[in-house]
Amino acid sequence: MARSFVTALLLCAGLASAVIGPARAQGFPQREPIKIVVPFPPGGPTDSVARIISQGLQGALGQSIVIENRGGAGGEVGGKFVASAPANGYTLLMTPAGALTTGPAVNPDFGYDPEKVFTPVCELIETPVVISVLPTLPVKSLADAVAYAKANPGKLVWGSQGFGTAPHLLAEMFKLEAGINMLHVPYRGSSPLLNAALAKQVQILADPTTTSLPYIKAGNLRPIAIAGAVRAQTLPNVPTVVEAGFPKLQAPFWLAVVAPAGTPGDVVDKLNHAFRQVLAVPDTLAKLRALDTFAKAGTPAELGAMLARERAQWKAIVQTAHIEMK
């Protein structure tokens, strides 16, 4: 009788364990706050969008969200931190191209292989990138920029958000397409870059309208082209690079979320659903639209395919332009 009772208790305990295990997996998230790592300093477009989305994400997941800025090396510093985090869905990377496509393409010694260390979660947004110059420069178009650079070889200074970022590779592509010689100076994100423009340390730059627009409206920057195929709604009189005769200079700013490789599929799916849910809320869309940013949420597979295309594109450009780490 006693032995049967003990056996029954053990059996019940085993059944309870079997039930509780899956319930915990299905119950994600259920403990510590979810950390979203932004691999650039505060004040830039990635940070601004991350804070808008995180507000809605807290409600969608029923868990507090913490934004942590880990800038440096064009996104590599923040990327390495997330790549080494536990694969449990509680540490995510929200980043533009630098940490996932352009950085690894330009740097053979990048701190990780994004295809191996991350699993795609969701693409989030897309924002027009505007090429601007200092208003003191006698340049009002891409053609003028080419003419100025050819008349002043090596003196036109292009500032970027970091070595290996998309705007850096856009500069290299511009040099290649136009046959010009200009100097590239990398900074640690949009905010330091725009401050450098105010200080007249750089003369030309490509930056999302999210952060450039206030400087353009204040007269501190003159927009000369949109780095895409469609004009920006906020700058309707600025031609696209396609209209300007440089169709290869298309590099819209996008943001995506990835998790450490090995994160369970059901956790990835739940995160994807939560991000897409947030990006369907009218209030969130209105806040993003105010930053000239548009939701572009999709599935993990769609993000994976997009990243593969971009890696191939930027790798080809790096090889053609013979870009090397210095």
Secondary structure, DSSP 4 states (H G I P E B T S, - for coil): -HHHHHHHHHHHHHHHHHHHHHHHHHT---SSPEEEEESS-TTSHHHHHHHHHHHHHHHHHTS-EEEEE---GGGHHHHHHHHTS-SSSSEEEEE-GGGTTHHHHH-TT-SS-HHHHEEEEEEEEEE-EEEEE-TTSS-SSHHHHHHHHHHSTTT-EEEESSTTSHHHHHHHHHHHHHT---EEEE-SSHHHHHHHHHTTS-SEEEEEHHHHHHHHHTTS-EEEEESSSS--TT-TTSPBTTTTT-TT----EEEEEEEETT--HHHHHHHHHHHHHHTT-HHHHHHHHHTT-EE----HHHHHHHHHHHHHHHHHHHHHHT----
